[in-house]
């Protein structure tokens, strides 16, 4: 939104830079200026007083947890072995050379430990990368500065389904965004330095700041009671090991690939938009720094990520010719799903949405008396059948895995997730053979996690 004509050239130029970077491969319309009346029409919640107009630009949106999962699932199709809830507890070194030759790992559910031997070990553990680097060399300097991004979630009526709001500069110089996301409205700011923890929690001050800043641009006051979930995520801001003496100037939002003296390759920093470039740089570094890995000459010596489609993307073009609206039509016509459920499944599973639909259709207990698919929560399109799919196809081993990282219910509505937790534990217990004690532990862990989803 533009409330001062002085801002217009700056906003317009910034949006046009996005268009230029996208080039001819741009799959969305170009950015453009919109009058104040149009802006209020497309974003009715926008404050009208003093509004001069708005600059519209288009961007992509993703579900980070599911994208991470899909990348792992795609890797398995090329021969990767993937394990959930397995922790690295030490690094294995060659007795003669001292070079890294594997890792000691522990199954966090069973407690069993074993050794994985490897010609190359990559440390891709995000904000926890320094802990692995210190397993290799306890004296190494930290390169990670943990940064927390706080978000609040509001009901869907706070934003149109396909229109968001971004304010490039809040009172303290950060960025505020107000976006439709997974059937709700997501509001938040850019990151600030924080302590490293497995269960980050937003502070009341951060939540209040987002509410206050949002109200500067809304015509209907946002209140604390409107917040249905609030959470904090941690990303790694990284200092380039080659520039450590430069202090804070060494901090970067780009990624860094480092090879230690003992051969541990660390990739950290970066962001989702460059994840394929991070993968490419890491794979190429492996072949450059550990050439003996391809001693037999049977490996491709360059990353192929730029040519590799993800599972569910109809890579062969045989399911829907990559026209995913056809799957939505099929889900509505052949399976009787509502438009909301169909859009949710296609958006989160791609062609694999049909596999979830088959569970509903062919297994007992996943439809109601009227034949409609049973949902985890009455207010959201997540299905009970997705729990089955998560366990059987997506490595889900704990109830929190399903509520937070297979579906995103915990991040969208904390109370709805609390209500869905017992059913989730019950269904997973049946699939995985949990006893009464394990079910109780799972439910307790769900509530502990969900307590971090509010300030």
C-alpha positions as CSV (number, residue, x, y, z in Angstrom):
1,X,0.0,0.0,0.0
2,X,1.1,3.5,-0.8
3,X,0.2,6.3,1.7
4,X,2.8,8.8,0.5
5,X,3.5,9.5,-3.2
6,X,7.2,9.8,-2.3
7,X,7.2,6.0,-1.7
8,X,5.8,5.2,-5.1
9,X,9.0,5.3,-7.2
10,X,10.8,3.2,-4.6
11,X,8.1,0.6,-4.4
12,X,7.5,0.5,-8.2
13,X,11.2,0.1,-8.9
14,X,11.6,-2.7,-6.3
15,X,8.8,-4.7,-7.9
16,X,10.1,-4.2,-11.4
17,X,13.5,-5.6,-10.3
18,X,11.6,-8.8,-9.3
19,X,10.1,-8.9,-12.9
20,X,13.6,-8.4,-14.5
21,X,15.1,-11.2,-12.3
22,X,12.3,-13.6,-13.3
23,X,13.0,-12.8,-17.0
24,X,11.2,-14.7,-19.7
25,X,10.6,-17.7,-17.4
26,X,8.2,-15.7,-15.3
27,X,5.0,-17.7,-14.8
28,X,3.0,-14.9,-13.2
29,X,1.8,-11.5,-14.5
30,X,4.1,-8.5,-14.3
31,X,4.0,-6.1,-11.4
32,X,1.8,-3.0,-11.8
33,X,0.3,0.0,-10.0
34,X,-3.2,-0.2,-8.7
35,X,-5.5,2.8,-7.7
36,X,-6.7,3.3,-4.2
37,X,-10.2,2.2,-5.1
38,X,-8.9,-1.0,-6.7
39,X,-6.7,-1.7,-3.8
40,X,-9.6,-1.5,-1.4
41,X,-11.7,-3.7,-3.6
42,X,-9.1,-6.5,-3.7
43,X,-8.0,-6.0,0.0
44,X,-11.1,-4.8,1.9
45,X,-9.3,-4.8,5.2
46,X,-6.9,-2.1,4.0
47,X,-7.1,1.3,5.8
48,X,-8.6,3.8,3.3
49,X,-7.5,7.0,5.1
50,X,-4.7,8.6,3.1
51,X,-4.4,5.6,0.7
52,X,-2.9,6.7,-2.7
53,X,-2.8,3.3,-4.3
54,X,-0.8,0.1,-4.2
55,X,2.0,-1.6,-6.1
56,X,1.0,-5.2,-6.9
57,X,3.6,-7.9,-7.5
58,X,3.4,-11.6,-7.7
59,X,5.3,-14.2,-5.7
60,X,5.3,-17.9,-5.0
61,X,4.2,-19.5,-1.8
62,X,5.2,-22.8,-0.3
63,X,4.6,-25.1,2.6
64,X,8.2,-25.4,4.1
65,X,7.7,-28.5,6.1
66,X,6.1,-30.4,3.2
67,X,8.7,-29.2,0.7
68,X,11.5,-30.5,3.0
69,X,9.6,-33.8,3.2
70,X,9.1,-34.1,-0.5
71,X,12.7,-33.4,-1.2
72,X,13.6,-36.3,1.1
73,X,11.0,-38.6,-0.6
74,X,12.3,-37.6,-4.0
75,X,15.9,-38.5,-2.9
76,X,14.7,-42.0,-1.9
77,X,13.7,-42.7,-5.5
78,X,17.3,-42.1,-6.5
79,X,18.6,-44.6,-3.9
80,X,18.9,-42.5,-0.7
81,X,18.1,-44.0,2.6
82,X,16.1,-41.7,4.9
83,X,15.6,-42.1,8.6
84,X,13.3,-40.0,10.9
85,X,14.1,-39.4,14.6
86,X,17.8,-40.6,14.2
87,X,20.4,-38.3,15.8
88,X,24.1,-38.0,15.1
89,X,26.0,-38.3,18.4
90,X,29.5,-38.4,17.1
91,X,31.7,-38.5,14.0
92,X,33.8,-41.5,12.9
93,X,37.4,-40.8,11.9
94,X,40.0,-42.9,10.1
95,X,42.6,-44.2,12.6
96,X,45.5,-43.5,10.2
97,X,44.5,-40.2,8.5
98,X,42.1,-38.6,11.0
99,X,39.7,-38.0,8.1
100,X,35.9,-38.1,8.7
101,X,34.7,-41.6,7.6
102,X,31.2,-41.8,9.0
103,X,29.0,-41.0,12.0
104,X,27.7,-42.6,15.2
105,X,24.0,-42.3,15.4
106,X,21.2,-43.1,17.8
107,X,17.5,-44.0,17.2
108,X,15.8,-41.5,19.5
109,X,12.7,-43.7,19.9
110,X,14.4,-47.1,20.7
111,X,17.7,-45.9,22.0
112,X,19.7,-48.3,19.7
113,X,23.0,-47.0,18.4
114,X,25.1,-47.9,15.4
115,X,27.8,-46.6,13.0
116,X,27.2,-45.4,9.5
117,X,30.4,-45.5,7.4
118,X,30.7,-43.0,4.5
119,X,33.3,-41.7,2.1
120,X,31.8,-38.2,2.5
121,X,29.9,-36.7,5.4
122,X,27.8,-33.6,4.9
123,X,26.6,-31.5,7.8
124,X,23.3,-29.9,6.7
125,X,21.8,-29.3,10.1
126,X,20.7,-25.7,9.8
127,X,21.0,-23.6,12.9
128,X,22.5,-26.7,14.7
129,X,25.4,-26.9,12.3
130,X,28.0,-25.7,14.9
131,X,27.3,-28.6,17.2
132,X,28.3,-31.0,14.4
133,X,31.3,-28.9,13.5
134,X,32.5,-29.2,17.1
135,X,32.2,-33.0,17.0
136,X,34.9,-32.8,14.3
137,X,37.0,-30.0,16.0
138,X,36.0,-28.8,19.5
139,X,38.1,-25.7,19.1
140,X,36.4,-24.4,15.9
141,X,34.7,-21.0,16.1
142,X,31.0,-20.8,15.8
143,X,29.7,-19.5,12.5
144,X,26.0,-19.6,13.2
145,X,23.9,-16.7,14.6
146,X,20.4,-18.0,15.3
147,X,17.7,-15.7,14.2
148,X,14.0,-16.0,15.2
149,X,11.1,-15.0,13.0
150,X,7.9,-14.6,14.9
151,X,4.5,-15.1,13.3
152,X,0.9,-14.9,14.3
153,X,-2.0,-16.7,12.5
154,X,-5.4,-15.2,12.1
155,X,-8.7,-16.4,10.7
156,X,-9.0,-16.4,6.9
157,X,-11.3,-13.4,6.7
158,X,-8.3,-11.1,7.6
159,X,-7.0,-11.4,4.1
160,X,-8.3,-12.3,0.6
161,X,-7.5,-15.8,-0.6
162,X,-5.0,-14.6,-3.2
163,X,-3.9,-11.2,-2.1
164,X,-1.4,-10.3,0.6
165,X,0.0,-7.2,2.1
166,X,3.7,-6.3,2.7
167,X,5.1,-3.3,4.5
168,X,8.8,-2.9,3.7
169,X,9.6,-0.9,6.8
170,X,8.0,-1.1,10.2
171,X,8.7,1.4,13.0
172,X,11.8,-0.5,14.0
173,X,13.0,-1.0,10.4
174,X,11.8,-4.6,9.8
175,X,9.4,-6.0,7.2
176,X,5.8,-6.8,8.0
177,X,3.8,-9.2,5.8
178,X,0.2,-10.2,6.0
179,X,-0.5,-13.2,3.7
180,X,-3.2,-15.9,3.1
181,X,-1.6,-19.2,4.0
182,X,-3.1,-22.7,4.3
183,X,-6.6,-21.5,4.7
184,X,-5.7,-18.8,7.3
185,X,-3.9,-15.5,7.5
186,X,-0.2,-15.3,8.4
187,X,1.3,-12.1,9.8
188,X,4.9,-11.6,10.8
189,X,8.2,-9.8,10.6
190,X,11.7,-10.6,9.5
191,X,14.1,-12.2,12.0
192,X,16.0,-11.0,15.0
193,X,18.8,-12.6,17.0
194,X,17.7,-15.3,19.5
195,X,18.9,-18.2,21.7
196,X,19.2,-21.6,20.1
197,X,16.5,-24.0,21.2
198,X,14.5,-27.0,19.9
199,X,11.2,-25.4,21.1
200,X,11.3,-21.7,20.3
201,X,8.4,-19.7,21.6
202,X,7.2,-16.2,20.6
203,X,7.3,-13.5,23.3
204,X,4.3,-11.4,24.2
205,X,6.1,-8.3,23.2
206,X,6.8,-9.7,19.6
207,X,3.1,-10.7,19.2
208,X,1.9,-7.3,20.4
209,X,4.3,-5.6,18.1
210,X,2.9,-7.5,15.1
211,X,-0.6,-6.6,16.1
212,X,0.2,-2.9,16.6
213,X,2.1,-2.7,13.2
214,X,-0.8,-4.5,11.4
215,X,-3.3,-2.1,12.8
216,X,-1.5,0.8,11.2
217,X,-2.7,-0.6,7.8
218,X,-6.0,-2.2,8.6
219,X,-9.5,-0.6,8.8
220,X,-10.7,-3.1,11.3
221,X,-8.7,-3.3,14.6
222,X,-6.9,-6.5,15.1
223,X,-7.0,-7.8,18.8
224,X,-5.1,-10.4,20.7
225,X,-8.2,-12.5,20.9
226,X,-8.2,-12.8,17.1
227,X,-4.9,-14.7,17.1
228,X,-5.5,-18.4,16.7
229,X,-1.8,-19.4,16.8
230,X,1.6,-17.7,17.2
231,X,5.0,-19.3,16.8
232,X,8.6,-18.7,16.3
233,X,11.0,-20.3,13.9
234,X,14.8,-20.2,13.9
235,X,17.0,-19.8,10.8
236,X,20.8,-19.8,10.7
237,X,22.5,-16.5,9.8
238,X,26.0,-17.6,8.9
239,X,29.4,-16.0,9.1
240,X,31.7,-16.9,6.3
241,X,34.6,-18.8,7.9
242,X,36.9,-16.9,5.4
243,X,35.8,-13.6,6.8
244,X,35.6,-14.2,10.5
245,X,37.9,-11.3,11.4
246,X,35.4,-8.9,9.9
247,X,33.0,-9.3,12.8
248,X,29.3,-8.6,12.0
249,X,30.3,-7.8,8.4
250,X,30.9,-11.5,7.9
251,X,27.2,-12.2,8.6
252,X,25.3,-13.3,5.5
253,X,21.8,-14.4,4.4
254,X,23.5,-16.3,1.6
255,X,24.7,-19.9,2.2
256,X,28.2,-21.1,3.0
257,X,29.8,-24.4,2.0
258,X,32.9,-25.2,4.2
259,X,35.2,-28.2,4.1
260,X,37.1,-28.8,7.4
261,X,40.7,-30.0,7.7
262,X,39.3,-33.5,8.4
263,X,37.0,-33.5,5.4
264,X,33.6,-32.6,7.1
265,X,31.6,-30.7,4.6
266,X,29.2,-28.2,6.1
267,X,26.5,-26.3,4.2
268,X,24.5,-23.8,6.2
269,X,22.8,-20.4,6.0
270,X,20.9,-19.6,2.8
271,X,17.1,-19.7,2.3
272,X,14.4,-21.8,0.7
273,X,14.5,-19.8,-2.6
274,X,18.1,-21.0,-3.2
275,X,17.8,-24.6,-1.8
276,X,18.7,-26.1,-5.2
277,X,21.7,-23.9,-5.6
278,X,22.8,-24.9,-2.1
279,X,22.5,-28.6,-3.1
280,X,24.4,-28.1,-6.3
281,X,27.2,-26.3,-4.6
282,X,27.5,-29.0,-1.9
283,X,27.5,-31.9,-4.3
284,X,30.1,-30.2,-6.5
285,X,32.2,-29.5,-3.4
286,X,32.1,-33.2,-2.5
287,X,33.6,-34.2,-5.9
288,X,36.1,-31.4,-5.8
289,X,37.4,-32.0,-2.2
290,X,36.9,-35.7,-2.0
291,X,37.7,-37.0,-5.5
292,X,38.3,-40.5,-4.4
293,X,34.5,-40.8,-3.8
294,X,34.2,-41.5,-7.5
295,X,37.2,-43.9,-7.7
296,X,35.2,-46.4,-9.7
297,X,33.9,-43.7,-12.1
298,X,30.2,-44.7,-11.8
299,X,28.9,-41.5,-10.4
300,X,27.8,-38.3,-12.1
301,X,30.3,-35.6,-11.0
302,X,28.0,-32.7,-11.1
303,X,24.7,-32.0,-9.4
304,X,21.5,-32.7,-11.4
305,X,19.1,-30.9,-9.1
306,X,18.2,-28.3,-11.7
307,X,16.8,-31.0,-13.9
308,X,15.2,-33.1,-11.2
309,X,11.5,-32.7,-10.5
310,X,9.9,-33.5,-7.1
311,X,7.7,-36.4,-6.3
312,X,4.0,-35.5,-6.9
313,X,4.9,-33.0,-9.7
314,X,3.7,-35.3,-12.5
315,X,7.3,-35.4,-13.8
316,X,6.4,-37.8,-16.7
317,X,3.3,-35.8,-17.6
318,X,1.2,-38.9,-17.6
319,X,-1.2,-38.2,-14.7
320,X,-2.5,-34.8,-15.6
321,X,0.0,-33.4,-18.0
322,X,1.0,-31.1,-15.2
323,X,-2.4,-29.4,-15.3
324,X,-3.1,-29.9,-11.6
325,X,-6.6,-28.5,-11.8
326,X,-7.6,-31.8,-13.5
327,X,-6.7,-33.6,-10.3
328,X,-9.0,-31.3,-8.4
329,X,-11.8,-32.0,-10.8
330,X,-11.2,-35.7,-10.4
331,X,-11.3,-35.5,-6.6
332,X,-14.6,-33.7,-6.8
333,X,-16.2,-35.8,-9.5
334,X,-14.9,-39.3,-8.7
335,X,-14.5,-39.1,-5.0
336,X,-17.1,-36.6,-4.0
337,X,-14.7,-34.3,-2.1
338,X,-15.6,-30.7,-1.5
339,X,-13.7,-27.9,-3.4
340,X,-11.9,-26.9,-0.2
341,X,-10.6,-30.5,0.5
342,X,-9.7,-31.0,-3.2
343,X,-7.7,-27.8,-3.3
344,X,-5.9,-28.6,-0.1
345,X,-4.9,-32.1,-1.3
346,X,-3.7,-31.0,-4.7
347,X,-1.8,-28.1,-3.1
348,X,0.0,-30.3,-0.6
349,X,0.4,-33.6,-2.4
350,X,0.2,-32.9,-6.1
351,X,-0.5,-36.1,-8.0
352,X,-0.2,-38.1,-4.7
353,X,-3.5,-36.5,-3.7
354,X,-5.1,-39.4,-5.5
355,X,-3.4,-41.9,-3.2
356,X,-4.9,-40.1,-0.2
357,X,-8.3,-40.2,-1.9
358,X,-7.9,-44.0,-2.4
359,X,-7.4,-44.5,1.3
360,X,-10.7,-42.6,2.0
361,X,-12.5,-44.7,-0.7
362,X,-11.1,-48.2,-0.1
363,X,-10.4,-48.4,3.7
364,X,-13.0,-48.7,6.4
365,X,-13.5,-45.9,8.9
366,X,-12.4,-42.8,7.0
367,X,-15.9,-41.6,5.9
368,X,-18.9,-40.5,7.9
369,X,-22.4,-42.0,7.5
370,X,-23.1,-39.7,4.5
371,X,-19.9,-40.8,2.8
372,X,-18.0,-37.6,3.4
373,X,-14.3,-37.9,4.3
374,X,-13.7,-37.6,8.1
375,X,-11.7,-34.5,9.0
376,X,-9.2,-34.0,11.8
377,X,-10.9,-30.7,12.6
378,X,-14.3,-29.5,11.5
379,X,-12.9,-26.0,10.6
380,X,-10.1,-27.2,8.3
381,X,-9.7,-29.5,5.3
382,X,-7.1,-31.9,6.9
383,X,-8.4,-35.5,6.6
384,X,-8.0,-38.5,9.0
385,X,-6.8,-40.4,5.9
386,X,-3.8,-38.1,5.8
387,X,-2.6,-39.7,9.0
388,X,-2.5,-43.1,7.3
389,X,-0.6,-41.6,4.4
390,X,1.8,-39.9,6.7
391,X,2.6,-43.1,8.5
392,X,2.8,-45.4,5.5
393,X,4.3,-43.1,2.9
394,X,6.0,-40.1,4.8
395,X,8.0,-41.5,7.7
396,X,5.7,-40.1,10.4
397,X,6.6,-41.8,13.7
398,X,5.1,-39.4,16.3
399,X,1.9,-37.5,16.6
400,X,3.7,-34.2,16.6
401,X,5.1,-35.2,13.2
402,X,1.5,-35.4,11.8
403,X,0.0,-32.3,13.5
404,X,3.0,-30.0,12.8
405,X,5.1,-31.3,9.9
406,X,2.8,-33.5,7.7
407,X,-0.4,-31.4,8.1
408,X,0.2,-27.9,9.4
409,X,-2.7,-27.8,11.8
410,X,-0.6,-27.0,14.8
411,X,0.8,-23.9,13.0
412,X,-2.6,-22.7,11.8
413,X,-4.8,-23.2,14.9
414,X,-3.3,-24.3,18.2
415,X,-6.7,-25.1,19.8
416,X,-7.9,-27.1,16.8
417,X,-4.7,-29.1,17.0
418,X,-5.2,-29.8,20.7
419,X,-8.7,-31.1,19.9
420,X,-7.3,-33.3,17.1
421,X,-4.4,-34.7,19.2
422,X,-6.3,-37.6,20.8
423,X,-7.7,-38.8,17.5
424,X,-4.3,-38.5,15.9
425,X,-2.7,-40.5,18.7
426,X,-5.5,-43.1,18.5
427,X,-5.1,-43.6,14.7
428,X,-1.3,-43.7,14.8
429,X,-1.4,-46.0,17.7
430,X,-3.5,-48.5,15.8
431,X,-1.2,-48.2,12.7
432,X,2.1,-48.5,14.7
433,X,1.0,-50.8,17.5
434,X,1.4,-48.3,20.4
435,X,0.5,-49.5,23.9
436,X,-1.4,-47.3,26.5
437,X,1.8,-45.9,27.9
438,X,3.2,-44.8,24.5
439,X,-0.2,-43.2,23.6
440,X,-0.1,-41.2,26.9
441,X,3.5,-40.1,26.2
442,X,2.6,-39.0,22.7
443,X,-0.4,-37.0,23.9
444,X,1.7,-35.3,26.5
445,X,4.4,-34.4,23.9
446,X,1.7,-32.9,21.7
447,X,0.5,-30.6,24.4
448,X,4.1,-29.6,25.3
449,X,4.7,-28.7,21.7
450,X,1.4,-26.9,21.3
451,X,2.2,-24.8,24.4
452,X,4.9,-23.1,22.3
453,X,2.3,-22.1,19.7
454,X,1.0,-19.2,21.8
455,X,2.6,-16.2,23.5
